Amino acid sequence: MDIKHILEEHVKWLNNEGGQRANLAGADLAGANLTGANLAGADLTGANLYKANLTGTNLAGADLTGAILYKAYLKGANLKETNLSGAHLHKVDLAGVNLNRANLEGANLYKAYLIEANLSGAHLYKTNLTEANLSGANLKGANLKRAHLSQASLAGANLVGANLTEANLTGTNLKGAKYDVSS
């Protein structure tokens, strides 16, 4: 698989200059260096991105359903409106990352680092956020119904308008979190 060629064709596709949408479904990209790549709208369903370097990568609108991102590097990545349902993101550093309106239904974010991440409007139904650090995160309007947040830190997080129906908040740190009565 020539990843450089796939990325070049994908950029052409994004710019309406021919090319082809990147289809990396099921690809083994463990340890790959995709720093700064533009993979917006790409198909990475079930891809293995274990320890991949995705620093500054644009993954907006990409499909990463069931992808393995364990210990991947995502600093400065754009994951806006990305489909990460069922993805494995445990122990991933997503501090400050844009996950606005992302679909994380059923994803595993055990011990993930989400300090000041933008999760506004994100779909986190049944997501495992056990022991995750969401301090200062923006979860305004997020759907956290039935999410597992036990032992997580939501200190200073914005939860205004968030749906926390049936969420497991056992031992969760909510110190300084902003929320309304309906949350």
C-alpha positions in Angstrom: 0.0 0.0 0.0 1.5 3.3 -1.1 0.2 5.7 1.6 1.8 8.7 0.1 -0.1 8.1 -3.2 -3.4 7.5 -1.4 -3.0 10.8 0.5 -2.1 12.7 -2.7 -5.2 11.3 -4.5 -7.3 12.1 -1.5 -6.3 15.8 -1.5 -7.1 16.0 -5.2 -10.5 14.5 -4.4 -11.1 17.0 -1.6 -10.2 19.9 -4.0 -12.5 18.6 -6.7 -9.5 17.9 -9.0 -10.2 14.3 -9.7 -8.4 12.0 -7.4 -10.1 9.5 -5.1 -11.4 9.4 -1.6 -8.9 7.7 0.7 -10.2 4.2 1.5 -8.0 2.9 4.3 -10.7 0.6 5.8 -9.1 -2.2 7.8 -5.6 -0.8 7.0 -2.7 -1.6 9.3 -1.3 1.8 10.0 0.3 1.0 13.4 3.1 3.4 14.1 2.5 5.3 10.9 3.5 8.9 10.7 0.6 10.9 9.3 1.5 14.2 10.9 -0.4 17.1 9.3 -2.1 14.8 6.7 -5.5 15.9 5.4 -7.8 12.9 5.8 -11.0 14.8 6.0 -13.9 12.5 5.0 -11.6 9.5 4.6 -12.7 5.9 5.3 -10.6 4.5 8.1 -13.3 2.0 9.3 -11.6 -0.6 11.4 -8.1 0.7 10.7 -5.3 -0.1 13.1 -3.7 3.2 14.2 -2.0 1.9 17.3 0.7 4.4 18.3 0.2 6.2 14.9 1.3 9.9 14.8 -1.7 11.9 13.8 -0.4 15.2 15.2 -2.2 18.1 13.4 -4.0 15.7 11.1 -7.4 16.8 9.7 -9.8 13.9 10.2 -13.0 16.1 10.1 -15.9 14.0 8.9 -13.8 10.9 8.5 -15.2 7.4 9.3 -13.1 5.7 12.0 -15.9 3.3 13.2 -14.2 0.5 15.2 -10.7 1.9 14.6 -7.9 1.1 17.0 -6.3 4.3 18.2 -4.8 3.0 21.4 -1.8 5.2 22.4 -2.1 7.2 19.1 -0.8 10.8 19.1 -3.6 13.2 18.2 -2.3 16.6 19.5 -3.8 19.4 17.4 -5.9 17.0 15.3 -9.3 18.0 14.0 -11.9 15.4 14.7 -15.0 17.6 14.1 -18.0 15.5 13.0 -15.9 12.4 12.8 -17.5 9.0 13.3 -15.6 7.2 16.1 -18.4 4.9 17.1 -17.0 1.7 18.7 -13.4 3.0 18.3 -10.7 2.1 20.8 -9.2 5.3 22.2 -8.1 4.2 25.7 -5.1 6.1 27.1 -5.2 8.6 24.1 -4.2 12.2 24.6 -7.0 14.3 23.1 -6.2 17.5 25.1 -7.6 20.5 23.3 -8.7 18.4 20.3 -11.8 19.5 18.4 -14.4 16.7 18.6 -17.4 19.0 18.0 -20.4 17.0 17.0 -18.3 13.8 16.7 -20.0 10.4 17.1 -18.3 8.4 19.9 -21.2 6.0 20.6 -19.9 3.0 22.4 -16.3 4.1 22.0 -13.7 3.1 24.6 -12.0 6.2 26.1 -10.8 4.5 29.3 -8.2 6.8 31.0 -8.2 9.1 28.0 -6.8 12.6 28.4 -9.5 15.1 27.2 -8.5 18.3 29.1 -10.1 21.3 27.4 -11.3 19.2 24.5 -14.2 20.5 22.5 -17.0 17.8 22.7 -19.9 20.2 22.2 -22.8 18.4 20.6 -20.9 15.2 20.6 -22.7 11.8 20.7 -21.3 9.8 23.6 -24.1 7.3 24.2 -22.8 4.3 26.1 -19.2 5.6 25.8 -16.7 4.3 28.3 -15.1 7.4 29.9 -14.0 5.6 33.1 -11.1 7.4 34.8 -10.9 9.8 31.8 -9.7 13.4 32.5 -12.3 15.8 31.0 -11.2 18.8 33.1 -12.2 22.1 31.5 -13.7 20.2 28.5 -16.6 21.7 26.6 -19.5 19.2 26.6 -22.2 21.7 26.0 -25.2 19.9 24.5 -23.4 16.6 24.4 -25.4 13.3 24.6 -23.8 11.4 27.5 -26.9 9.1 28.0 -25.8 5.9 29.7 -22.1 6.9 29.5 -19.7 5.4 32.0 -18.0 8.2 33.8 -17.0 6.5 37.0 -13.9 8.0 38.6 -13.6 10.5 35.7 -12.7 14.2 36.2 -15.2 16.7 34.9 -13.7 19.5 37.0 -14.5 22.9 35.4 -16.2 21.2 32.4 -19.1 22.8 30.6 -22.1 20.5 30.8 -24.8 23.0 30.1 -27.5 21.3 28.1 -25.7 17.9 28.2 -27.9 14.8 28.5 -26.6 12.8 31.5 -29.6 10.5 31.8 -28.6 7.1 33.3 -24.9 8.1 33.1 -22.7 6.4 35.7 -21.1 9.2 37.7 -19.8 7.1 40.6 -16.8 8.9 42.1 -16.7 11.5 39.3 -15.1 14.8 40.1 -17.6 17.6 39.2 -15.9 20.4 41.1 -16.5 23.7 39.3 -18.4 22.1 36.5 -21.0 24.2 34.8 -24.4 22.5 34.3 -28.1 23.2 34.4 -30.8 21.4 36.3 -31.9 19.5 33.2 -28.4 17.9 32.8 
